[in-house]
Structures are given as structure tokens and as C-alpha cells.
Amino acid sequence: MHAHRPPSDRPAPPEPMRADEIHRMLEAEREHRPAEPPARPRLRHRLIQFAVLFLLYVLSIGPMYWKWFGAKSGLASPIYLILYRPLERMADLCPPLGHFLNWYVALWIY
């Protein structure tokens, strides 16, 4: 059983904060918060990350060509067809990219 305290032993409820105390506390928090970097450099950073990852994806077809070709021929896992289908579509839609990919893949297969 719990012992009941007489009402005189209970702590008094805290007083509500006054508006000026709240404003002072929020202002102090803003001063101690690290400054957020501007949106432009973050966007630029994300675009650079995207470009590097896209470049790695495009260049990965070179060493993976024989796996992709095997999948095209039915001798390897179809995952390679799924992985490189977007690149194949982009090469069809953008002939300069297609020419570059043909040249680049030729470096790996000859």
C-alpha cells in the first residue's frame, strides 16, 4: 500500500512562466544554435553528389559489360538488365551519350 502524504507535504506547483522569460529563453537558444548554412551551398553540394554518382553509374557499364551481355543472352542474372536498362534508354534518347558509351565499352572489351 502507498502511504498517503498529508496535503502540507506536497510540493507547490511551479508558477507559469511569464512572457518576458519565454522570450529571453528563446533568444538565448537562438544565440547558442549553430548557424545553418545557406540553402544555395547545400543545393550545390547535392547536385555535385548527384553528378558524381551518375558518372560512377555510367562508367560502371565498362567493367560490367560482359555480365550485362550475358544477361542479354540469357546466360547471366537478369538483374544486370534491370540495373542498366535506364542507361540503355538514355543512350537511345541521347545519341552523343550512346556514342560515348560505345567508345567506352570498346575500351573494356578489346
Stockholm file with secondary structure:
# STOCKHOLM 1.0

chainA/1-110         MHAHRPPSDRPAPPEPMRADEIHRMLEAEREHRPAEPPARPRLRHRLIQFAVLFLLYVLSIGPMYWKWFGAKSGLASPIYLILYRPLERMADLCPPLGHFLNWYVALWIY
#=GR chainA/1-110 SS CCCCCCGGGSCCCCCCCCHHHHHHHHHHHHHHSCCCCCHHHHHHHHHHHHHHHHHHHHHTHHHHHHHHHHHHHTSSCTHHHHHHHHHHHHHHHCHHHHHHHHHHHHHHHC
#=GC SS_cons         CCCCCCGGGSCCCCCCCCHHHHHHHHHHHHHHSCCCCCHHHHHHHHHHHHHHHHHHHHHTHHHHHHHHHHHHHTSSCTHHHHHHHHHHHHHHHCHHHHHHHHHHHHHHHC
//
